[in-house]
Amino acid sequence: MEEKGSVFFQTRVREVGDIPVVELEGEVDLSTSPRFKEIVYQLVDSGKRDIVIDLDGLDFMDSTGLGVLVAVLKRTSMEGGRIRLVCSKRSIMKVFSITGLDKVFTIYDNLQRCLQD
């Protein structure tokens, strides 16, 4: 758990089968995105190429969070992997649609559907 000023950010990584699911909670912004990037890059560095990132616990994500997702997507794609996102919150989905990233990422409205794909 990480608390920086008034910004709350927490991550949890759990394995479902052999697929890591990164669950995010709180806010991903300039102060918390480096920790988010570090966690996902550790997974990639450990050989994981198929990663699910669950955004449903987020209350807020700014462009720095999107930047982390794009960087991770590029890195895993170059190594034959994929990033799948879970997001059912309209406020977070709006960030993806405004930026056009909803066309770049595979986004599921729930974890079960994501893991079945």
C-alpha positions as CSV (number, residue, x, y, z in Angstrom):
1,M,0.0,0.0,0.0
2,E,1.3,3.4,-0.8
3,E,0.1,6.7,0.5
4,K,1.6,9.9,-0.9
5,G,0.0,13.1,0.5
6,S,-3.7,12.7,0.0
7,V,-3.3,10.4,-3.0
8,F,-4.2,6.7,-2.3
9,F,-2.8,4.0,-4.5
10,Q,-2.7,0.3,-3.9
11,T,-1.7,-2.7,-6.1
12,R,-2.2,-6.4,-5.7
13,V,-0.8,-9.0,-8.1
14,R,-2.4,-12.4,-8.1
15,E,-2.0,-15.4,-10.4
16,V,-5.1,-16.8,-12.1
17,G,-3.7,-20.0,-13.7
18,D,-0.4,-18.7,-15.0
19,I,-1.7,-15.3,-15.9
20,P,-0.8,-12.4,-13.5
21,V,-3.7,-10.1,-12.7
22,V,-2.6,-6.7,-11.5
23,E,-5.4,-5.1,-9.5
24,L,-5.2,-1.3,-9.0
25,E,-7.0,0.7,-6.4
26,G,-7.2,4.4,-5.8
27,E,-5.6,6.9,-8.1
28,V,-2.9,6.6,-10.8
29,D,-1.4,10.0,-11.4
30,L,2.0,11.7,-11.6
31,S,2.9,10.6,-8.0
32,T,1.8,7.0,-8.2
33,S,2.4,6.0,-11.9
34,P,6.1,5.2,-11.3
35,R,5.1,2.5,-8.8
36,F,2.5,1.2,-11.2
37,K,5.1,1.0,-14.0
38,E,7.7,-0.7,-11.7
39,I,5.2,-3.5,-10.7
40,V,4.2,-4.2,-14.3
41,Y,7.8,-4.1,-15.6
42,Q,8.9,-6.6,-12.9
43,L,6.3,-9.0,-14.3
44,V,7.5,-8.5,-17.8
45,D,11.2,-8.9,-16.7
46,S,10.3,-12.1,-14.9
47,G,9.1,-13.6,-18.2
48,K,5.4,-12.9,-18.1
49,R,4.0,-11.9,-21.5
50,D,0.3,-12.2,-21.0
51,I,-0.8,-9.7,-18.3
52,V,-4.2,-8.6,-17.2
53,I,-4.6,-5.2,-15.6
54,D,-7.8,-4.7,-13.6
55,L,-8.7,-1.0,-13.4
56,D,-12.1,-1.4,-11.7
57,G,-10.7,-0.3,-8.3
58,L,-9.5,3.0,-9.7
59,D,-11.2,6.2,-8.9
60,F,-9.0,8.3,-11.1
61,M,-6.3,7.9,-13.8
62,D,-4.6,10.7,-15.7
63,S,-2.4,10.8,-18.7
64,T,0.7,9.4,-16.8
65,G,-1.3,6.3,-16.1
66,L,-2.2,6.0,-19.8
67,G,1.5,6.5,-20.6
68,V,2.5,3.5,-18.4
69,L,-0.1,1.3,-20.1
70,V,1.0,2.3,-23.6
71,A,4.7,1.7,-22.6
72,V,3.9,-1.7,-21.2
73,L,1.8,-2.6,-24.3
74,K,4.6,-1.7,-26.6
75,R,7.1,-3.7,-24.6
76,T,5.0,-6.8,-24.3
77,S,3.9,-6.6,-27.9
78,M,7.6,-6.5,-29.1
79,E,8.1,-9.7,-27.1
80,G,5.0,-11.5,-28.5
81,G,2.8,-10.9,-25.4
82,R,-0.4,-9.0,-24.8
83,I,-1.9,-6.7,-22.2
84,R,-5.6,-7.0,-21.5
85,L,-7.5,-4.5,-19.4
86,V,-10.6,-4.9,-17.2
87,C,-12.6,-1.7,-16.8
88,S,-16.4,-1.2,-16.2
89,K,-16.2,2.3,-14.7
90,R,-17.5,4.9,-17.1
91,S,-15.2,7.6,-15.6
92,I,-12.1,5.6,-16.4
93,M,-13.4,4.3,-19.8
94,K,-14.0,7.9,-20.8
95,V,-10.3,8.6,-20.6
96,F,-9.7,5.7,-23.0
97,S,-12.4,6.8,-25.5
98,I,-11.4,10.5,-25.4
99,T,-7.8,9.6,-26.3
100,G,-8.7,6.9,-28.8
101,L,-6.9,4.3,-26.7
102,D,-10.1,2.2,-26.5
103,K,-9.2,1.2,-30.1
104,V,-5.6,0.2,-29.1
105,F,-6.3,-1.8,-25.9
106,T,-8.5,-4.9,-25.5
107,I,-10.8,-3.8,-22.7
108,Y,-13.3,-6.1,-21.0
109,D,-16.1,-5.1,-18.7
110,N,-15.3,-7.9,-16.2
111,L,-12.5,-10.2,-15.2
112,Q,-14.3,-13.5,-16.0
113,R,-14.9,-12.5,-19.6
114,C,-11.3,-11.3,-19.9
115,L,-9.8,-14.6,-18.6
116,Q,-12.0,-16.6,-20.9
117,D,-10.6,-14.9,-24.0
